[in-house]
Amino acid sequence: MIDARRILNAVRELEFQTGEGVEYILKSFSETTPTFYYGLNSYHDFLFVMESRNPDLHVRKQTTSMLEFGFNLPCNISLRGESSKKIMHVLTCKSKIEDDLLAFIRLTTTFINGTESNDPYGLNNLFAALSKLFSEKNSVSESVLQGFFAELYTILIFNEYNLKLTPFWQKHDKLKFDFSINTSKKLEIKSTQNEERKHHFRHEQLVTDICDIVFASYLLRKDETGFSVMDAIESVRDIAYDDYPTILYIEKFIHGIPQENLASLKFDEEYTKQNLRFISAVDVDKVTSKEIGVTSIEYDSNLTRCPTIPINEIIMWIQAP
């Protein structure tokens, strides 16, 4: 579990004293991996710092308006009140916006917990991902947030059965399906706030001659005391604490969206659970004609009377080779 706010507050409490030659004041937040730190420089910019495993390699530096990355920098640091000189990798976040700092902490911490930290190009990729994140601001409609909530909630539902869906979550725009179990099995998430189980489909999402496609169909109902989009995000973050691609995808999706929007959109959780249905694409009414030259067909289909599949069968379907 990543407690980004605790780390942020602890670093803010560091007292930077410009002693002779001291460039960075650092604090360790890991007992098991004491070779990475968070801290401040003399400008009070927020830092993520790792000790170099290859101190003889050449120094490299990269800079954007929001970030700086120094590879194999000779550093004069202060740690637990003691000054020393070390060869370090230093990733600097120059933003003073709290949401940016929290995203910076979540991504760097997940990077350390995941397998990416063992990649020799991992830190370069992390810098590139953060640079892109900070250069883009997302703005989405309520209906898109609703769909994101349904995807997150699906991850949480299956997590209750000890089945991790995040490796199958499609993290690129314009893909046909939300979860790709393998090349032939796809799980697509649909949601509506209407009482009728009518959803919008792209025609290729219903073509079953190549893929075995299942829909998770949600009926949602707003509730001021319900489970919010922010609640779903934080819950998935907790279970994906070492899953860097998943945390990066979430941070990219929500970057620029006001926190109050994520916290205020709430759904009745009991109603959500009771009205989740799994339905095979084979049983969904669809357009069957194959006119030559006709593409990009989209339409609504009502799933109310479609046969449903128990979740235990869906779990076996996902786990089967």
C-alpha positions as MATLAB code, in Angstrom:
seq = 'MIDARRILNAVRELEFQTGEGVEYILKSFSETTPTFYYGLNSYHDFLFVMESRNPDLHVRKQTTSMLEFGFNLPCNISLRGESSKKIMHVLTCKSKIEDDLLAFIRLTTTFINGTESNDPYGLNNLFAALSKLFSEKNSVSESVLQGFFAELYTILIFNEYNLKLTPFWQKHDKLKFDFSINTSKKLEIKSTQNEERKHHFRHEQLVTDICDIVFASYLLRKDETGFSVMDAIESVRDIAYDDYPTILYIEKFIHGIPQENLASLKFDEEYTKQNLRFISAVDVDKVTSKEIGVTSIEYDSNLTRCPTIPINEIIMWIQAP';
ca = [
       0.000    0.000    0.000;
       1.344    3.427   -1.000;
       0.670    6.226    1.480;
       1.774    9.050   -0.780;
       0.387   11.789    1.428;
       2.322   10.506    4.451;
       5.539   10.629    2.438;
       4.743   14.114    1.137;
       4.006   15.485    4.596;
       7.121   13.891    6.093;
       9.363   15.389    3.414;
       7.768   18.804    3.831;
       8.795   18.689    7.491;
      12.475   18.304    6.623;
      14.467   21.342    7.563;
      16.922   22.188    4.823;
      19.970   23.962    6.157;
      22.445   25.045    3.534;
      25.538   23.644    5.105;
      28.895   23.539    3.440;
      28.564   21.504    0.261;
      25.191   19.934    1.193;
      22.920   19.806   -1.876;
      20.103   17.479   -0.812;
      18.406   16.563    2.440;
      16.946   13.052    2.232;
      14.753   10.665    4.191;
      14.381    6.901    3.766;
      10.882    5.403    3.752;
      11.751    1.736    3.285;
      13.328   -0.662    5.741;
      13.673   -3.431    3.165;
      15.138   -1.273    0.398;
      17.144    1.512    2.067;
      18.834    2.565   -1.181;
      16.046    4.911   -2.290;
      14.951    8.114   -0.666;
      12.703   11.134   -0.939;
      13.840   14.611   -0.047;
      14.364   18.250   -0.968;
      16.996   20.322   -2.698;
      17.913   23.879   -1.718;
      15.047   25.193   -3.888;
      12.637   22.977   -1.950;
      11.936   20.927   -5.065;
      10.748   17.402   -4.301;
      13.235   14.584   -4.990;
      13.239   10.861   -5.611;
      16.773    9.529   -5.165;
      18.397    6.125   -5.713;
      21.948    5.059   -5.010;
      23.811    4.085   -8.169;
      24.678    0.429   -8.694;
      27.225    1.393  -11.356;
      29.046    4.491  -10.066;
      31.711    4.350  -12.802;
      29.232    5.105  -15.618;
      29.131    8.607  -17.115;
      26.881   11.331  -15.741;
      23.744   12.045  -17.809;
      21.176   14.806  -17.359;
      17.734   15.465  -18.808;
      15.485   18.435  -18.119;
      11.926   19.546  -18.850;
       9.941   22.468  -17.464;
       8.564   20.231  -14.681;
      11.256   17.596  -14.151;
      14.981   17.022  -13.984;
      16.780   13.689  -14.120;
      20.412   13.250  -13.201;
      22.006    9.824  -13.733;
      25.113    8.983  -11.675;
      25.417   12.421  -10.134;
      28.096   13.003   -7.483;
      25.947   14.287   -4.602;
      26.562   15.849   -1.230;
      23.639   14.678    0.868;
      22.314   15.006    4.382;
      20.638   11.866    5.735;
      19.526   11.542    9.371;
      21.579   14.617   10.187;
      24.825   13.216    8.772;
      26.504   14.537    5.641;
      28.148   12.282    3.048;
      29.104   12.055   -0.622;
      27.480    9.437   -2.868;
      26.887    8.687   -6.535;
      23.112    8.943   -6.968;
      20.319    9.001   -9.520;
      18.197   12.075   -8.777;
      14.707   12.648  -10.168;
      13.452   16.142   -9.348;
       9.817   17.307   -9.490;
       9.712   21.095   -9.808;
       5.926   21.347   -9.587;
       4.484   22.734   -6.366;
       0.974   21.445   -7.146;
       0.002   18.862   -4.552;
      -1.745   16.491   -6.984;
       1.412   16.459   -9.147;
       3.592   15.695   -6.133;
       1.306   12.869   -4.995;
       1.321   11.369   -8.503;
       5.134   11.677   -8.556;
       5.366    9.782   -5.254;
       2.907    7.059   -6.264;
       4.673    6.369   -9.554;
       8.203    6.374   -8.148;
       7.212    4.156   -5.224;
       5.408    1.710   -7.507;
       8.429    1.762   -9.817;
      10.628    0.631   -6.910;
       8.177   -2.072   -5.797;
       7.728   -3.428   -9.323;
      10.056   -5.191  -11.719;
      10.817   -1.992  -13.694;
      13.517   -0.957  -11.221;
      15.658   -3.886  -12.425;
      15.526   -2.650  -16.013;
      18.752   -0.805  -16.932;
      16.610    1.683  -18.868;
      13.921    1.764  -16.197;
      14.735    5.201  -14.803;
      14.843    6.700  -18.287;
      11.412    5.216  -18.981;
      10.138    6.534  -15.646;
      11.391   10.040  -16.490;
       9.735    9.855  -19.925;
       6.438    8.666  -18.429;
       6.416   11.423  -15.806;
       7.328   14.036  -18.418;
       4.394   13.004  -20.580;
       2.075   12.851  -17.576;
       2.904   16.388  -16.454;
       2.645   17.802  -19.972;
      -0.952   16.618  -20.447;
      -4.123   17.543  -18.593;
      -7.132   15.266  -18.899;
     -10.718   16.461  -19.136;
     -13.497   13.894  -19.313;
     -17.263   13.842  -19.179;
     -19.257   12.276  -16.369;
     -20.170    9.363  -18.637;
     -16.474    8.606  -19.215;
     -15.826    8.766  -15.453;
     -18.752    6.409  -14.972;
     -17.194    3.938  -17.390;
     -13.827    4.239  -15.624;
     -15.560    3.565  -12.303;
     -17.126    0.386  -13.731;
     -13.735   -0.862  -14.944;
     -12.157   -0.198  -11.547;
     -15.055   -1.823   -9.744;
     -14.722   -4.921  -11.921;
     -11.091   -5.220  -10.799;
     -12.257   -4.964   -7.177;
     -15.039   -7.542   -7.637;
     -12.636  -10.156   -8.983;
     -10.048   -9.285   -6.359;
     -12.562  -10.515   -3.763;
     -12.186  -13.935   -5.429;
      -8.357  -13.672   -5.400;
      -8.279  -13.136   -9.139;
      -6.079  -10.276  -10.327;
      -7.459   -8.582  -13.424;
      -4.995   -5.687  -13.691;
      -2.529   -7.568  -15.965;
      -5.370   -7.942  -18.492;
      -6.512   -4.308  -18.283;
      -6.044   -2.557  -21.614;
      -4.080    0.613  -20.934;
      -4.071    2.233  -24.369;
      -6.712    4.373  -26.012;
      -8.927    3.142  -28.831;
      -8.609   -0.566  -28.094;
     -11.751   -2.604  -28.681;
     -12.003   -4.264  -25.272;
     -11.394   -3.192  -21.678;
      -9.751   -6.472  -20.601;
      -7.881   -8.785  -22.928;
      -7.505  -12.154  -21.195;
      -5.636  -13.515  -24.196;
      -5.826  -13.248  -27.971;
      -9.166  -15.063  -28.068;
     -10.898  -14.114  -24.786;
     -12.103  -10.567  -24.140;
     -14.005   -8.934  -21.277;
     -15.778   -5.664  -22.029;
     -17.365   -3.454  -19.357;
     -20.673   -1.665  -19.946;
     -22.591    0.556  -17.557;
     -25.747    2.645  -17.507;
     -27.666    4.729  -15.004;
     -30.946    3.818  -16.695;
     -33.199    1.109  -15.279;
     -33.163   -0.650  -18.643;
     -30.006   -2.661  -19.429;
     -29.356   -0.961  -22.748;
     -25.744   -0.338  -23.794;
     -23.907    1.193  -26.732;
     -21.694   -1.114  -28.825;
     -19.229   -0.897  -31.630;
     -20.125   -3.705  -33.993;
     -16.705   -5.344  -33.746;
     -17.309   -5.803  -29.999;
     -20.091   -8.234  -30.892;
     -18.343  -10.251  -33.599;
     -17.793  -13.664  -32.042;
     -16.370  -15.662  -34.946;
     -12.815  -14.746  -33.867;
     -13.031  -13.972  -30.124;
     -14.953  -15.306  -27.152;
     -16.429  -12.091  -25.749;
     -18.140  -11.553  -22.387;
     -19.754   -8.340  -21.188;
     -19.919   -7.199  -17.571;
     -23.112   -5.156  -17.569;
     -23.700   -2.707  -14.705;
     -26.797   -0.825  -13.676;
     -25.635    2.105  -11.577;
     -27.515    4.503   -9.329;
     -26.094    7.692   -7.860;
     -26.046    7.983   -4.088;
     -24.583   10.857   -2.055;
     -23.372    8.381    0.582;
     -22.168    5.802   -1.915;
     -18.847    4.482   -3.230;
     -17.090    7.187   -5.228;
     -14.809    7.106   -8.245;
     -12.060    8.278   -5.853;
     -12.841    5.369   -3.498;
     -12.509    2.928   -6.403;
      -9.225    4.518   -7.523;
      -7.712    4.319   -4.042;
      -8.845    0.708   -3.591;
      -7.270   -0.368   -6.888;
      -4.105    1.554   -6.035;
      -3.840   -0.462   -2.830;
      -4.021   -3.828   -4.579;
      -1.753   -2.658   -7.441;
       0.963   -1.127   -5.248;
       3.678   -3.017   -7.186;
       2.000   -2.812  -10.604;
       3.671    0.160  -12.277;
       1.731    0.013  -15.605;
      -1.579    0.038  -13.725;
      -0.646    2.938  -11.433;
       0.709    4.888  -14.408;
      -2.512    4.309  -16.348;
      -4.648    5.537  -13.441;
      -2.478    8.621  -12.924;
      -2.607    9.463  -16.632;
      -6.373    9.053  -16.708;
      -7.101   11.303  -13.724;
      -4.348   13.915  -14.220;
      -6.003   17.311  -14.461;
      -9.406   16.109  -13.244;
     -10.356   18.024  -10.066;
     -10.268   15.773   -7.002;
     -13.731   16.965   -6.021;
     -15.120   15.566   -9.283;
     -13.665   12.150   -8.499;
     -14.869   12.266   -4.898;
     -18.358   13.611   -5.592;
     -19.437   11.081   -8.235;
     -20.756    8.284   -6.011;
     -22.815    5.181   -6.694;
     -24.917    2.964   -4.427;
     -22.543    0.056   -3.879;
     -25.145   -2.527   -2.903;
     -27.237   -1.649   -5.964;
     -24.095   -1.919   -8.121;
     -23.305   -5.414   -6.829;
     -26.877   -6.669   -7.095;
     -27.249   -5.442  -10.668;
     -24.008   -6.710  -12.170;
     -24.592   -9.288  -14.904;
     -22.178  -11.247  -17.093;
     -23.457  -11.861  -20.605;
     -21.925  -13.581  -23.614;
     -21.717  -11.605  -26.849;
     -23.287  -14.622  -28.567;
     -26.573  -13.825  -26.785;
     -26.661  -10.097  -27.549;
     -28.912   -8.858  -30.370;
     -26.723   -7.510  -33.132;
     -26.626   -6.434  -36.761;
     -25.911   -9.504  -38.880;
     -25.554   -8.100  -42.407;
     -22.031   -7.836  -43.861;
     -22.297   -5.115  -46.472;
     -19.047   -4.622  -48.377;
     -17.455   -1.263  -47.627;
     -19.548   -0.557  -44.503;
     -17.354    0.127  -41.469;
     -17.434    1.773  -38.032;
     -20.954    0.568  -37.237;
     -22.247    1.487  -33.776;
     -25.634    0.884  -32.183;
     -27.511    0.273  -28.938;
     -28.642   -3.155  -27.829;
     -30.865   -4.120  -24.910;
     -29.396   -6.907  -22.739;
     -32.306   -7.124  -20.292;
     -33.533  -10.511  -21.501;
     -30.141  -12.025  -22.301;
     -29.123  -15.156  -20.374;
     -26.570  -14.414  -17.653;
     -23.445  -16.287  -16.585;
     -22.598  -16.863  -12.884;
     -19.395  -15.196  -11.742;
     -17.828  -18.527  -10.745;
     -18.107  -19.627  -14.391;
     -16.535  -16.352  -15.507;
     -13.645  -16.974  -13.111;
     -13.095  -20.453  -14.563;
     -13.332  -18.979  -18.077;
     -10.620  -16.439  -17.249;
      -8.354  -18.988  -15.562;
      -8.707  -21.665  -18.234;
      -5.777  -21.856  -20.685;
];
